[in-house]
Amino acid sequence: MGRRTADRLWVPEERLFLRDERFKDQDHRDADGDRIYWSRANGWVMGGLARWLESVPADLPSRPFYVDLFQTMAGRIAELQQDDGLWRASLLDPGAYPEAETSGSVFYVYALAWGVNHGLLDREAYLPHVLKGWAALNRHVLPSGLLGAAQKTGDQPVSTAADDAGLYATGTYILAGLEIADLNGPAQSLPEPEPARDTAEVIAATTPTPPAPVTVRGPEETRRREAEMRATAALSYDPAVLGRPSTIAPLAPPPADLQTPRAVARFAPDRLDDLLWENDRVAHRIYGPALEGREPPSGSGIDVWAKRVRYPFMDRQLKFPNYHVDRGEGLDYYDVGRGRGAGGLGVWYDNKLWTSRNFSTHAITRTGGDEARFSVTYRPWPVDVVRNVWETRAFSLPLGSNFTRMTSTLNSNSDAPLIVGIGISKRRNANGAGFVTRDAATGRMMFWEPEDPEHGSLGIAVVADPSMVEGFAEDADNYLMLVRVTPGRPFVYYMGSAWSRGLDFSDRRSWEAFAADQAFDFRPAP
């Protein structure tokens, strides 16, 4: 993979990498028609090489190639350091974005210091660059402790403000600091084993809630991201080059005794503490503590799996590293992201949705028969600066139903009523934004997603007690149904889903007619 990517993106005469193959084209060049060499993209390479060389066996046949690449890039990067000690977002055109930018620079300080500490770079030649860069980075640490002047998420140079921050920059700043601390010691041997990793519990307990990345939204950004993902995917899998089949062989059905329809719930520490539940019609999951430590953007939204078999299939699908590929039984192609997914909730306050992180604890009370039943807790989270809220939620999914019943108890350090937003993530693609319907009189909100050419459409519905419904709202990520809740008093709501390529509903009309015809019991269990 690494050699193949280098063959495509390495530009020998510049001793730098292009971000991806789009940047070979005229459409992705700067105002003068020259190729763009993005600082953070080349920083990824330098930092990645340092991390990789530290852990691979000394006798790995390909190792000399990567050592030479690291040393060649280091020489070029040292040449491009600016007078203030940083590197500009566009490496070969510093005047295009003259402001300070740290998310690329921090990788270079880390990698160059690492190279000195591990004997791959000449100390006398590179130490001045390291110290100059480290001093420059320190001038951009914000009062919050985060590293400022970090370019937004994206795929090419853009203008950056002094107070722009991203955990990707601050995390690498910590790596750089560890190497700076070792500069006065002797050169370290290579390869060295990586230090012992913290446990998932330690990571979850010590990871702060990060600020949301500052990202431009809108149709142009959506198109850019889709192009970015296509370019990245092109690098990662090429059947013609790798000699692998370009089609996915369908799975053979399980033994007859495992094809019995049943409702199951499973905690999956093998999948970073996911909690999975499914029956003969639908499949869902929520995210646990281990994933919270691994992927800080993950949260308390509810995932939807597309399913076309009556027996449980999620465990079978998860045995494949890429469970986002349909092997005949279904797949997970839904992207929860920072949204509420299919029926996650938050507190609506001051025109903003305040949400918890991943679930903290769980208890499965029934699985493998005619009902899956479990409960989870969520740690306290802030609602602006006015109160804290925490939640216990019980889930129940019987056989034959598309709807999971959820009983939520929200507690707070204030007795004032809460306005809770029950959400469905917004979805948009080339076929539009889908169809959302809202009916306060019946307590229903339904969303039929725009057609995905590969996978079809998902339909999602949330249903609450009409007497509790206060109205509807939206934010950047979600359609929201607002309900009034009393702290400490449990309330019941339902979430349901359907897939156009599944066994029960082929289109929006049939799904919405079915959902509208269902009767729901909103009385909490005694």
N, C-alpha and C positions, 0 to 999 in steps of 0.2 A: 504494500500500500504506500509506504513512504517513498520508495524509489519511483514508483509510478507517478505519484503526485509531483515529485521533484522534476521528473522528466517533462511534465506538462507545464509547470508554473515557474520553475527556476529560470532566471534570465542571466546567463553567465557573464555577459559583458557589464551588467550592472551589479552583479553579486547580490541580488535581491530576488524576492518572490513577488509574483502577482497574487492578488487576493484569491481569484479563481479565473476560469477561462474566459469569462465575459470581458475581463479587462485586457484581453488581447485585441478586442474589437474596437473599431473607430468610435462606436457609440459610447464607450466607457473610457474615454481619454479626457485629458484636461483641456482648458480653453485654447492652448497652443497646439493641440493635437498629439501631445506626448503621453506616453503611458503613465498611469498613476501607480505609485508604490506606496501603499497605505502603511503607516507606521505600526498600527496595532497588529495588522496581519503578519508583518515580518517579526514583530515582537512575539506573537504566538509561536512562530518557528523557533526563535532563539530560546525562549523559555521552555518550549516542549523538548528541544534537543537536550537542554541541560537536565531536565527531569528524566528523560529517557536514558541518556548516557550514564546517569548515576546508578541505574538499576539493572541494566542488561549485562549478561555475562561478558567477561573480558575477552573470551575466545569466540564471540559471535562473529561469523564470517563477514557480515555486513557492517560491523562496527567502524572500521577505518573510514568507510564512506561518510558516515555521519560525523565523525570527529573532524574530517577535512571540511565538511560543509559548515560545521560550527565555527571552526577557525577562520574560514574564508569570509563568512558573514560578519564575524566579530571585527575583522579588519575594516570592512566597508562601513559598519555601523559606527565605529570609532571616528571615521572620517566625516560622518554626517552629523555629529553632535554640534549643536548650536552654542553660541557664546554664553547663553544663560545656563547651560548644562543640560538642557532638554533636547528632544528631537521633535520636529514638527510633524503634524498629522500627515502631510504629504512629504515624504522623505526627500525627494529630488526637486521639489518646488516649495521650499519653506515660506516663500512670500505669499503663496496662495492662501494659507491659513497661518498667519504670523503669530497668533496668540499661543500661550502656553498650552500644552496637551500632555497629560501624564499617563494615559492608559497604554500607550506604546512605550514611552520612555521608561516606565517602571520595569517592563520586561527586559529592556536593555541593561539597566543597572543591575538587575538580578542576574542576568545571564553572564555579563562581563565579570561581575564579582565572583560568581560561581566558577567561571573559567580560570580566574586567578587562583582561587582557593584549591582547585583540583588539578593544577599544574598544566592545564591545556592552553593557557594564555600567559604571555610574558608579563610578569608582575610590573617591571619598570615601565613597560610601554602602556599597559592598560590601567594601572592603578589611578593615574590622574583623571582618566575619563570616569572611572567608577565614583571617585570621591566628588568630582564636580557634579555628576548626575545625582548623587545621593543628597548633596546639599540643596540642589535645585528642587528635588521632590519634597524635601522637608519644608520648603517655603510654601508649599501648596496643601499642607494638612489643615483641614477645616476645624473649627471649634468642636464639631461633633466627633472628631477623631478620624473621620473618613478622608480619603485623599481626594482633593478637589481637582478641577481642571481636567476631568476625565471625560473623553468624548462619549456621547450618547451611544446606545446600541445602534448598530448599522453595519455597513459593509464597505465604506469608503470614507475619505476625509470629509468632515463638515466642520463648521465653526463651533467652538467650545467656549463656554462661560467659566469663570473662575470658580463658581459654586456648583458646577455640574459634578456629580459623584456617582460612582458605580462600585458595587462590591467586587467586581472583577479587578478593578484597579487597586482597591484597598487590600484585597487578599494577596495580590502580587507584591504590593509594598511590604507586607509582612515577610514574604519570602525573601525579598531583597534585604530587609533588615537583618534577617538571620545570617545571610552571607556577609554582610558588612561587619557583623559582630565577630566573624571568624577571620577577618583579614589579617589580624596580627598573629594568627597561629600558623603552624607549619602546613604545607600543602597536604591535602587529604588524598587518600588512595582512591583509585577507581577500579572497578565499580564498588560502590558501597551499598549495603542494603538500606532501604528506606526505613526511617524510624517507625516504631510501633504506632499504629493508628489508634486514635481515641475510639472508644466504644460508641455505638449509636446513641446510647443513653447520655453520654457525656456531650456528644455533639448537639443533641436536641436540647439539652439543658443549658448550654452555653452559647447557642446561636441566637443573636438578637433578631427581631423582626426587621428585615431590611426595608429601606425605602424602595418604592416601586421605581424601576428604571425609567428615566426620562426618555420617552419614545414619541416621535411624531406619528400621528394617526391620520388616517384618511385613505382614499383610493390610491393615491400615488405611492404611499408607504406600503399598502397591501400588495400592489403590483411589484414593487421593489423586492419585498420579502419573498414573494413567490418565485421570482427570478433567482434570487439568492439561494433558495432551497433547491431549485432545479440544478443550479450549477454545483452545489455541494453534493447532491445525490449523484451527479454524473461522475464525480471523483471517486465515490465510495463503491460503486458497483458497475462493472462493465462486463457483461457476459462474454462478449467476443474476445476480450483480452484475457479474462480469467478462465475461460474454458468451462464456465458453469452454465447450467440450463437457464434460459431466459424466462421459462414458465415455472410456476409453482405446482408441484404434484399434489393432488388432493390427499388428505389423510384417509387411511383406511378406518372404517367405523370401529369403535371399541367392541369388546366381547359383548354378547347379547345381554348378560347380566348387568352390564354397566350402561345399557341403553334405556334403562327404566327411568321415566320422568320422575324427578324429585327436586325438592327445594333445599338448597345447600348454602351454608355460609362457612367461609374459611379465612382464618388469619394466615397471612403468607409472609413470614419472616424471610423466606427465600426470595421474595420480591420486595425487599425493603419495607416490610410491615404493611403491605396492602391488606385491606379487608375486602373480600370478594363475596358477593352473594348473587344467586341466580335461581331460576326455576325453569319450567318448560317453555317459557315465553320471552323472558328478558334476563339481562345480566348487567351487573353494576359493580363498581368498587369505589372505595374512598381511601385516602392516603394517610399513612401512619408516621410514627416518630422517626424511623430510620431514614425515610425519604426526605423528611423535613431537614435533616442534617445534610443529606447529599445534594438536594436540589432546593435551595432556599426559596425560589419562587413558588414551590408547591403549596397548596392550601387545602381548605375544607370544602371545595367543590365536589360534586358527585359525577363520576365518570359513567358513560354509557358504552356498553359493548354491543355490537351488531351480532345477532344470533339467528341461526337458521336450523337448529336441531332441537329436539325435545329433551335430550339428556344433558347433564352438565358438561360444559366444554372448556371452561376458563382455565382449569388446571392443565388440560391437554395443550391448549394454545400457549400457555406460559412456559412450556418446556422448550419452546423455540426462542432463541435470543430476539428474533424479530417477530413479536406477536401481533404486529400491525399488518401482517400479510394474511389474506384470506386463503385458507387451505381447505375450504369446503364446508366448514362448520360455522364460520363467522370470524370476527376480528375486532380489535380495538382500533378504530380510526378517528375517534372523537378526541378533540383537544380541549381539555378543561382550562389549561393555562391559569390565569389569575381570576377567571370568572367563577360563577356559581355552578357551572355545569348544568346538571339536570336536577334542580331543586335544593341546592345548597342555600343557606340563609346567612344573613348578617343583620346588623342593626342600622336602620336608616336614620341618620341624624345630620342636620345642617346640610341637607341635599347631598349626602355622601354615604356610601355603604361601608360600615366598619365590620371587618370579618376576622374570624379566628384563624389560627394556623391549623396544621394537621391534627387529627384526633390524638389524644394522649393515652388513654387506656381503653380496653375493650373487654367484653364478656359475651361469649356465644352460648345461648341457652337452648337452642333447638336447631338441628340440621339433619339432612339426609332423608326426610320424610315428606309430609304434606305441607310443611311450613319451615321457613328459615327465619330465625329470630335471634337478635343480638342487640347490644347497646354499646355506646361509646361515650367518653367524656372529652370535653375540650377545655384546655387551660384558659384562665382569664385573659381577656384582651381588652384594650382600651377603646372607649367610644369618645373620640376627641380627648378633652381633658376633664370631662364632666362626670364620668363614671367608668367602672370596669364591669364586664359581663362575663359569665362563664356558663357552660351548657352541658347537660346530659341529654342524650337522645337515644330512644329505643326504635329499632327497625323491625318490621315484620313483612315478609313476602310469602303468601300462600301459593300453592300450586294453582295453575290456571288463571292467574291474574297478571295483568301488565302493570299493576300499581303496587308500590311499596308504601306501607303505612308507617309514618314516622311520628313519634310522640316526643316533643321537645320540651324540656324544662330549662328556662333561662333564669339564672339568678344574677343579682346585681348588688353592688354596695349602695344602691339607691332604690327606694320603693316606687319611684315614679314609673308610670307605664312606659313600655317600649314600643316603638314602631319597628316591626321586623320586616325586612325585605326578603321574600322568597324568590330566588332568581333562576333564570334560564339564560345560559350564555348566548350572546349574539354570534351569528355565523354569517359570513359573506364570502362569495367566490365569484367567478365570472358569470354565474347564472343568477346573481342578485343577492338579496339579503334574506330570502325566505319569507314566511308568512306568520305573523303573530296575531292571535285573537285573544281578547280580554273580555271577561264578563263578570262584573262584581256581583250581580244578582245571584249567580250560581257558584261564585267563588272559584272560577276557573281561568287559567291562562295557558294557552297552548301555542306551540311554535313548531312549524314544519320547515325543516332546513332546506336551503337551496340544493338542487340536485348536484351531487358529486359524480363526475363522469365515471370514475372508477368504482364507487361504492354505493351509489344511490342516495337516499335521503333518510334521515332520522326524524321521527316525530316525538316531541316531548310535551308533557302536560304536568302542571302542578295544580292541586285542588286544595282549598282551605274552607273553613266554615264561613259561609257568606256573612254571618253576623259579625265576624271579626275583621272583614275586609274594609280597609280605609281608602283604597284606591290603587293606582298603578304609577310606576315611575320607570326611569331608565338611567343607567350611567354608561360610561364608555364601553363596558364589557357585558352588561346584562340587561335583560328585560326583567322587571321586578313587580311582584304583587305585594302590596303593603298590608300588613295585618297588625292590629293592636293587641299587645300581649301584656299580661300582668306578671312581673317577676315572681318566681317561685311557684307559679301555677302552670301545670302542663297543658299544652295544646297539641292538637292532632292535625297533621296535614298529609297529603299524599303526593307522590311523584310517580309518573308512568312514562313509558317509552315504547316506541315501535320502530321497525326498520322496513323500508320499502322492498328490500330483497330477502326478507325473512319469510316466515310461514303464514302470517296472519293478516297483514295489511300491506297493500301494494301502493297506496296513494294517500294523499292528505285527506280526501273526502271520507274514505272508509275509517281512517284512524279517528278523525274528529267526531264522526257520528258515533263511533263506539265509545269514546271518552265521554261524550255528552250524555250517553245513555246509562252510565254507571252510577250506582248509588253508593254513598260514602257515609261512614259512621264517624263522627267527630268527637264522640265521648271518650275521654281518657279511660284506660282500663282501670278497674277498681284496685 
